[in-house]
Amino acid sequence: MPGQRLRPTELAGINGVSLNVVREALNRLSGERLVQASPQQGFAVVELTGDDLADLTDVRVLVETAALRRSIERGQPGLGE
């Protein structure tokens, strides 16, 4: 839920990864404003509106389409083989 605290130790255990991996992921998500980072408070889930999600989806479609097009143009092996 929006505002819910994210506990890195718990996330690491659930996902079977190290605490460092979780911290790095949370920091990256924070940089993308998908997770809220607060000094001395830790990380929390951000609130996203329907418009926010639509914008994220639009950007993802644009980026992934461009990446696929470039890969096909360059004949990258392993895609569709």
C-alpha positions in Angstrom: 0.0 0.0 0.0 1.2 3.6 -0.6 3.3 4.8 2.4 4.0 1.2 3.5 7.6 0.8 4.8 9.8 -1.5 2.8 12.0 -3.7 5.0 15.2 -4.6 3.1 16.0 -7.6 5.4 12.6 -9.0 4.9 12.7 -8.4 1.1 16.1 -10.1 0.9 14.8 -13.2 2.7 11.6 -13.4 0.6 13.5 -13.1 -2.6 16.6 -15.2 -1.7 19.1 -12.4 -2.4 21.6 -10.5 -0.3 20.8 -7.4 1.6 23.2 -5.5 -0.6 21.2 -6.5 -3.7 18.0 -5.2 -2.1 19.5 -2.0 -1.0 20.9 -1.3 -4.5 17.5 -2.1 -6.1 15.7 0.2 -3.7 18.2 3.0 -4.3 17.7 2.6 -8.1 13.9 2.6 -7.7 14.2 5.6 -5.5 16.1 7.4 -8.3 13.3 6.6 -10.6 10.8 7.9 -8.0 9.1 4.5 -7.8 10.2 4.1 -4.1 10.4 6.9 -1.6 13.7 7.1 0.3 13.8 9.1 3.5 17.0 9.7 5.6 16.8 7.8 8.9 13.4 6.4 7.9 14.3 4.0 5.1 12.2 3.2 2.1 8.5 3.3 1.5 6.0 2.5 -1.3 5.1 5.6 -3.3 1.5 6.5 -4.3 0.9 6.3 -8.0 -2.2 7.6 -9.8 -3.8 6.0 -12.8 -2.2 8.7 -14.9 1.2 7.9 -13.5 0.9 4.2 -14.4 -0.3 5.1 -17.9 2.7 7.4 -18.4 5.1 4.7 -17.1 3.5 2.1 -19.5 3.7 4.5 -22.5 7.4 5.1 -21.8 8.1 1.4 -21.4 6.4 0.6 -24.6 8.4 3.3 -26.4 11.7 2.1 -25.0 11.1 -1.6 -25.5 9.9 -1.1 -29.0 13.0 0.9 -29.9 15.2 -1.7 -28.3 13.5 -4.5 -30.2 13.7 -2.6 -33.5 17.4 -1.9 -33.0 18.1 -5.5 -32.1 16.3 -6.8 -35.2 18.1 -4.2 -37.4 21.5 -5.3 -36.0 20.6 -9.0 -36.4 21.3 -9.9 -32.7 21.4 -13.7 -32.3 19.2 -15.3 -29.8 16.1 -13.2 -30.5 13.4 -15.4 -32.0 15.9 -18.1 -33.1 
